[in-house]
């Protein structure tokens, strides 16, 4: 596994070693020892989640606050997505900046988003199955979010905005200036 740190300290793109032959392929998608060495910190995942979405679905940008903050290791099992992490760490030199990763069932790339970030993704293919590990359990009272079209963050979704499919909940999320303090 190759670990590539992004411009946002602590966020990593993970490229797997894929062994292919006439039968298909084999890869190790997660190894706790290799992962913790690669990201330079001890992370213990406690929950796996999976979602299925159609083209144009935008999920996020979500985060958990305080003692319920979550780190995530995300990947796509089928389809293609544009994955986004926004730095919400108040003392970070990259506060309010974002990083993208193109994840697909074909490239098997993963994206590690540590605690202190808002996270979301946009489905680019006809359908996509999205899988992620969390290092903390979901807590409704600690939930926060950031509106997808915040002018301060200025995310380039590279997709026609009028074709986005967004939940009612995600359409009314606050801007960065008004978002609940993440940490």
C-alpha positions in Angstrom: 0.0 0.0 0.0 1.3 3.4 -0.9 0.4 6.3 1.4 0.3 9.8 -0.1 -0.2 12.7 2.3 -2.2 15.5 0.8 -1.8 19.3 1.3 -4.0 18.8 4.3 -1.8 17.4 7.0 -3.1 14.0 8.2 -5.3 13.3 5.1 -3.9 10.5 3.0 -4.7 8.9 -0.4 -4.0 5.2 -0.2 -3.1 3.3 -3.4 -3.2 -0.5 -3.0 -1.0 -3.1 -4.4 -3.3 -5.0 -6.7 -2.2 -8.5 -7.9 -4.1 -9.3 -11.2 -4.2 -12.5 -13.2 -6.6 -14.4 -15.5 -8.9 -15.1 -12.4 -9.3 -11.4 -11.5 -7.4 -9.6 -8.8 -6.4 -9.8 -5.1 -5.5 -7.0 -2.8 -5.2 -6.3 0.9 -7.7 -3.5 1.6 -6.8 -3.0 5.2 -4.1 -4.1 7.6 -4.1 -2.3 10.9 -0.3 -2.4 11.4 0.5 -1.2 7.9 -2.3 1.5 8.1 -1.2 2.9 11.4 2.5 3.1 10.3 1.4 4.7 7.0 -0.7 7.5 8.6 1.7 7.9 11.5 -0.9 7.4 14.3 -2.8 4.7 16.1 -6.3 4.5 14.7 -8.8 1.8 15.8 -11.9 1.5 13.6 -15.1 0.5 15.4 -17.8 0.7 12.7 -18.2 -0.1 9.0 -20.8 1.7 6.9 -22.0 1.3 3.3 -24.2 3.4 1.0 -25.5 3.0 -2.5 -26.3 6.1 -4.6 -27.1 7.1 -8.1 -25.3 9.7 -10.4 -25.4 13.2 -9.1 -26.1 12.3 -5.5 -24.0 14.5 -3.1 -23.7 13.3 0.4 -22.3 15.7 3.0 -20.4 17.6 4.1 -20.7 16.0 7.5 -18.6 15.7 10.7 -18.9 14.7 14.4 -17.8 17.1 17.2 -16.1 16.7 20.5 -15.6 13.3 22.1 -17.6 11.8 19.2 -15.4 13.1 16.4 -14.7 10.5 13.8 -11.8 9.6 11.5 -12.8 7.8 8.3 -11.2 5.5 5.8 -13.3 5.5 2.7 -13.4 3.6 -0.6 -15.7 2.8 -3.5 -16.6 -0.8 -4.1 -18.5 -0.2 -7.4 -18.7 3.0 -9.5 -16.9 6.3 -9.2 -17.1 9.2 -6.8 -15.4 12.5 -6.1 -14.5 12.5 -2.4 -14.0 15.7 -0.4 -12.4 16.5 2.9 -12.6 20.1 4.4 -10.2 21.0 7.1 -12.1 22.3 10.1 -9.2 22.3 12.6 -9.3 25.9 14.0 -5.5 26.2 14.5 -4.6 24.5 11.2 -2.7 26.5 8.5 -5.1 24.9 6.0 -8.3 25.7 7.9 -11.2 26.0 5.5 -9.3 24.4 2.6 -10.3 21.2 0.9 -8.8 18.2 -0.8 -10.4 15.8 -3.3 -9.8 12.2 -4.2 -11.2 10.3 -7.2 -12.3 6.9 -5.9 -13.6 4.1 -8.0 -14.2 0.4 -7.9 -11.6 0.1 -10.6 -8.7 2.0 -9.0 -9.5 0.7 -5.5 -7.9 4.0 -4.1 -8.9 4.8 -0.5 -8.9 8.2 1.3 -8.2 8.7 5.0 -9.8 11.6 6.6 -8.7 12.2 10.2 -10.8 13.8 13.0 -11.3 17.5 12.5 -12.6 17.4 8.9 -16.0 17.7 7.2 -16.5 14.9 4.7 -18.7 14.3 1.7 -18.8 12.8 -1.8 -20.4 13.2 -5.2 -21.4 10.1 -7.3 -20.0 10.5 -10.9 -21.0 7.1 -12.3 -24.6 5.8 -12.9 -24.4 4.2 -9.5 -21.8 3.7 -6.8 -21.4 1.6 -3.7 -19.5 3.6 -1.0 -17.8 1.9 2.0 -16.2 3.5 5.0 -14.7 2.7 8.4 -15.1 5.0 11.4 -13.0 5.2 14.5 -15.9 6.3 16.6 -19.6 5.6 16.9 -22.1 8.0 15.4 -23.8 10.4 17.9 -26.7 12.5 16.7 -26.2 15.3 19.2 -22.6 15.7 18.0 -23.5 15.9 14.3 -22.4 18.9 12.3 -22.3 19.9 8.7 -21.1 22.4 6.1 -23.1 23.5 3.1 -21.8 22.0 -0.2 -21.7 25.4 -2.0 -20.0 27.5 0.7 -18.4 30.5 -1.0 -15.5 30.6 1.4 -14.5 27.0 0.8 -15.4 27.3 -2.9 -15.4 23.5 -3.7 -15.1 22.8 -7.4 -17.4 19.8 -7.8 -16.7 19.7 -11.5 -20.4 18.7 -12.0 -23.5 20.7 -13.1 -24.9 22.1 -9.8 -28.4 22.0 -11.2 -28.1 18.2 -11.6 -27.1 17.5 -8.0 -29.4 15.3 -5.9 -29.1 16.6 -2.3 -31.1 15.6 0.8 -33.2 18.3 2.4 -31.0 18.0 5.5 -27.9 18.7 3.5 -29.4 21.6 1.5 -29.8 23.6 4.7 -26.4 23.0 6.3 -24.6 26.2 7.6 -21.7 28.0 5.9 -18.2 27.7 7.3 -18.6 30.9 9.2 -21.8 29.7 10.9 -20.9 26.0 11.3 -20.7 24.4 14.8 -17.1 24.4 16.0 -15.9 20.9 15.1 -13.3 20.7 17.9 
